[in-house]
Amino acid sequence: MTAAPIARRIGPAVQWRDWDGEIVAYNDRTGDTHHFADLAAWMFRLLIARTLDESGIRAAAEAEIELPPRSTAMPLSHAPSLCSINWN
């Protein structure tokens, strides 16, 4: 049995403002404030506009983001080395 897709949306308890492409959101129910930039801000705007499940979010992202052809994409095995930071 396959689980039903989970629909995602930004609820009415969230108050938000958009400044220069970045979003600050306040959740009345939890009292939490969040700052979203870049891709997170894009996704926030997407979910304000409509309710989407994971496949809808993926389709919107694929339509918005230009991905390199698979033959030129960096393999995921290289990703950990890109994220390492030398703090010394």
N, C-alpha and C positions, 0 to 999 in steps of 0.2 A: 504494500500500500504506500503510495506517494503522498507526502504531506502537501497540504494546500499552500500556495505561495502566500507569503506574508506581505500585506500591503503596507507601504510606508507613506507617512505624510507628516507635515508640521501641524501640530494641534493648535486650537484657538487660544490656549493658555499662554502661548509664546508671543511676546511682543518683540519686535525687531526693528532695526534701522540699518540702512545701507549707506556707508560712507566710502566713497572712492573705491568701490568694488569689494570692500570688506564688510562683513556683517557682524553686528553685535546683537545677540538675542538674549532675552530675559524670560525665564519660565516662571510664571506666577504660581504654579502648583508646587514647584520644588524650591524656588528662590535662587536657582542657579543662573549665572550669567555666563555666556559663551562668546568667544570671538572666532569667526570663521574667515579664512582668507583663501584665495586661489580656488582650487578644486572643491574644497569644502563649502565655500560660499556659493559656487556654481550649483552644487548639489542642493544646498539649502533653498536657493531660488527655484530650482526645479520642483522640489517637494512642497513649496508654498503654492505653486501654480496648479499642481495636480497630485493625486494619490497614485503611486506606482509600486509595483512589486519589483523584485530583483531583476527580472528579465527586462522590464521597462526602463529601469535605471541604467542597465547595461547598454540597451539599445540607444538611449539618449546620449550616453557617454561616447559610444562608438561613432555616433553621428556628429558629435561635437569635436572630439579629439582626433587629430591626425596621427595615426600610428604608423611607424615605419613598416615596410614589408617584412614578413617573417624572416626572410633570408638575411636581412641586415640588422634585425633586432638583437640586442645583447642577451645572451643566455642568462637565466635566473641564477645560475651558479656563480656569476660574477657579482651579483647584487650585494652579498655581505661585505665584500671588500670596499664597495663604494660607501657603505654606511659606517665603517670604522673610523673613529676619531682618536687621534693621539693627543691626550690631554697634557703630556709632559712638555 
